[in-house]
Amino acid sequence: MELENVLEAVKAGDLTVEEAAARLRGERETSGITPQDAAVADLGFAQLDLEREKRTGFPEVIFGEGKTTEQLILIFGRLMQHADRVLATRVDADKAEGLLAAVKDATYHPVARAVTWFRKPILQVHDGYIAVVAAGTSDMPVAEEAAITAECMGNHVERVFDVGVAGIHRLFRRLDVIRGASVIVVVAGMEGALTSVVGGLVSKPVIAVPTSIGYGASFHGIAALLSMLNSCAPGVTVVNIDNGFGAGYAAGIINRNRGVTER
């Protein structure tokens, strides 16, 4: 069956995700696929990397923006066959509704705009914890994306939200939690000053995430980005504007590899 027909059948409810995936898999099995191709699932509109977890420790993550609900359903279903966990980011509420209707036991995290699925309950398999620190409530969507990503990787996460420098006493009230973390993600918009403040108070790696939150001269996050890149605090690294996923993933790798010595 052609890909378009499979998509239409899933959309109409005539095929489940599992049935559609099996149909597509059956077409591949009769088409002379080489062993080298076995690591790739060819959906026509997407080429899924099925061996990414073996190489990097975490399966391929779905970026939901720009994809249709039908595409998300098929990608999600195929990844479920090859991994014990699936994460999709930047999924709006309308797409999430369709995805959850098709994928049993998936969970939508509306603030983070993320969808997660686990074959079995997620375990916090890594020691220590990651602190995700957000300057303001408006920065929470990016901060939650970082937190959900890190949790999917098996990390315990402590959330410290709305502790921006305009009321810096709020930060000091949570300083013990922040200092106790193995790695710290700092999320801030406006002028991004929170990163330098936190970086000067801790001895742990700090990953800074500028957000697009702010008034006109913040230039949709560029002001915060430049401020973080120019931070005078040591031990600070910076990811792209609004890239909570990238920060959470990097923090997860750092925490996973604490104490690991390469031979």
C-alpha positions in Angstrom: 0.0 0.0 0.0 1.3 3.4 -0.8 2.3 5.7 2.0 -0.5 8.2 1.2 -3.1 5.5 1.5 -1.7 4.4 4.9 -1.8 7.9 6.2 -5.4 8.4 5.0 -6.4 5.1 6.6 -4.8 6.1 10.0 -6.5 9.5 9.8 -9.9 7.9 9.0 -9.5 5.4 11.9 -9.4 2.4 9.6 -5.9 1.5 10.7 -4.2 1.7 14.1 -0.7 3.0 14.4 0.5 -0.6 15.0 -1.3 -1.9 11.9 0.0 0.9 9.8 3.5 0.4 11.0 3.2 -3.4 10.3 1.9 -2.7 6.8 4.8 -0.4 6.0 7.3 -2.8 7.5 5.8 -5.6 5.4 6.3 -3.5 2.2 10.0 -3.0 3.1 10.5 -6.7 3.8 9.6 -7.5 0.2 11.5 -4.8 -1.4 15.1 -6.1 -1.1 16.3 -3.9 1.7 20.0 -4.3 2.5 21.4 -4.9 6.0 22.8 -1.4 5.9 19.3 0.0 5.5 18.0 -2.0 8.5 19.1 0.9 10.8 16.8 3.3 9.0 13.0 3.3 8.8 12.0 4.9 5.5 8.5 6.5 5.9 8.9 8.5 2.7 8.5 11.8 4.4 11.0 10.8 7.2 14.1 8.7 7.5 14.1 7.4 11.1 17.4 6.7 12.8 16.7 3.4 14.6 20.1 2.9 16.1 20.6 6.3 17.6 20.2 5.0 21.1 22.9 2.4 20.6 25.3 5.2 19.5 24.3 8.0 21.8 22.3 6.5 24.7 19.0 8.0 23.8 16.6 7.4 20.9 15.9 9.9 18.1 13.6 12.7 19.4 10.7 14.0 17.3 10.6 17.7 16.6 6.9 18.3 16.2 6.9 21.8 14.6 6.1 21.7 10.9 4.8 18.1 11.0 1.2 17.1 10.5 -0.7 15.0 13.1 -0.7 12.1 10.7 3.1 12.3 10.3 3.6 12.5 14.0 1.4 9.4 14.6 3.4 7.3 12.1 6.8 8.5 13.3 5.8 8.0 17.0 4.4 4.5 16.2 7.5 3.4 14.4 9.8 4.6 17.1 7.7 2.8 19.7 8.6 -0.5 18.0 12.3 0.1 18.5 12.7 1.9 21.8 11.3 1.8 25.3 10.8 5.6 25.4 9.7 8.2 22.8 9.9 12.0 23.2 8.3 14.5 20.9 8.9 18.2 21.4 7.1 21.3 20.2 3.8 19.6 19.8 0.8 22.0 20.0 -2.4 21.1 21.8 -4.4 20.2 18.6 -1.7 17.8 17.3 -1.3 16.3 20.8 -5.0 15.5 20.9 -4.8 13.5 17.7 -1.5 11.9 18.7 -2.9 10.8 22.1 -6.0 9.4 20.5 -3.8 7.1 18.3 -1.0 6.2 20.8 -2.0 4.3 23.9 -0.4 5.4 27.2 1.3 8.6 25.7 1.3 11.7 27.9 1.0 15.3 26.9 2.9 17.9 28.9 1.1 21.1 27.9 3.5 23.7 29.4 6.5 22.0 27.8 4.5 21.2 24.6 6.0 17.7 24.8 4.6 14.2 24.3 6.2 11.3 26.1 5.7 7.5 26.0 7.3 4.8 28.1 7.0 1.0 27.6 7.5 0.7 31.4 7.6 3.3 34.2 10.5 5.7 33.8 13.3 5.1 36.3 15.7 7.7 37.7 18.7 5.7 36.9 21.4 8.3 37.3 22.8 9.6 40.7 22.5 13.2 41.6 20.0 15.6 40.2 19.7 18.4 37.7 18.4 21.8 38.8 16.4 23.7 36.2 16.3 27.4 37.2 13.9 29.8 35.5 14.0 33.6 35.9 10.3 34.2 35.4 6.9 32.4 35.0 7.0 33.4 31.3 10.1 31.3 30.9 8.5 28.2 32.1 7.6 26.6 28.7 11.3 26.5 27.8 12.3 25.5 31.3 9.8 22.6 31.3 11.0 21.4 28.0 14.5 21.2 29.5 13.1 19.4 32.6 11.0 16.9 30.7 13.9 16.1 28.4 16.3 15.5 31.3 13.7 13.3 33.1 13.2 11.2 30.0 16.9 10.5 30.1 16.6 9.0 33.6 17.5 12.0 35.7 15.9 13.5 38.8 15.1 17.1 38.2 14.6 19.9 40.8 12.6 22.9 39.4 13.4 26.3 40.8 11.1 28.8 39.0 10.4 32.5 39.1 13.7 33.5 40.8 14.8 36.3 38.5 17.2 39.1 39.5 14.5 41.7 39.9 13.7 40.0 43.3 17.1 38.3 43.9 16.2 37.4 47.5 13.9 34.7 45.9 17.0 33.1 44.4 18.9 33.0 47.7 16.0 31.2 49.4 16.6 28.2 47.0 20.4 28.4 46.8 21.0 25.2 48.7 18.9 23.2 46.2 20.7 24.8 43.3 24.2 24.3 44.7 23.4 20.6 45.5 22.7 19.8 41.8 25.2 18.0 39.6 24.5 20.4 36.7 22.4 23.5 36.5 20.2 24.8 33.6 19.4 28.5 33.8 16.6 29.8 31.7 16.1 33.5 31.3 14.7 36.1 28.9 14.8 39.9 29.2 18.5 40.8 29.8 19.5 37.2 30.8 21.3 38.4 33.9 20.3 35.4 36.0 22.9 33.2 34.3 25.9 35.3 35.5 24.5 35.6 39.0 24.0 31.8 39.3 27.3 31.1 37.6 29.1 33.2 40.2 27.5 31.3 43.1 28.0 27.6 42.2 30.9 25.2 41.5 28.9 23.1 39.0 28.5 23.3 35.2 25.9 25.9 34.2 24.0 25.6 30.9 22.3 28.9 29.9 19.2 29.1 27.8 18.1 32.5 26.5 14.4 32.8 25.9 12.5 35.1 23.5 10.6 36.6 26.4 11.0 40.4 26.7 10.0 43.8 25.4 11.2 45.3 22.1 14.9 45.8 22.8 15.2 42.2 23.8 15.0 41.4 20.1 13.2 38.1 20.7 16.0 36.7 22.8 19.1 38.1 21.1 19.8 40.5 24.0 19.7 37.6 26.5 21.8 35.4 24.2 24.5 38.0 23.9 24.4 38.7 27.6 24.9 35.0 28.4 27.6 34.6 25.8 29.4 37.6 27.4 29.0 36.3 31.0 31.9 37.0 33.2 31.0 33.9 35.4 33.2 30.9 34.6 31.8 27.5 33.8 28.9 28.8 31.7 28.0 27.4 28.3 25.1 28.7 26.2 22.6 27.0 23.9 20.3 28.6 21.3 17.3 30.8 22.0 14.4 28.9 23.5 16.3 25.6 23.1 15.2 23.9 26.3 15.5 20.5 24.7 19.2 21.1 23.9 19.9 22.3 27.4 18.1 19.4 29.1 19.8 16.9 26.8 23.2 18.3 27.5 22.6 18.4 31.2 21.4 14.7 31.1 24.6 13.7 29.3 26.8 15.5 31.9 24.9 13.9 34.8 25.0 10.5 33.2 28.8 10.6 32.7 29.8 11.9 36.1 32.6 9.8 37.4 32.9 7.9 34.2 36.6 7.4 33.1 37.2 6.5 29.5 39.9 3.9 28.8 
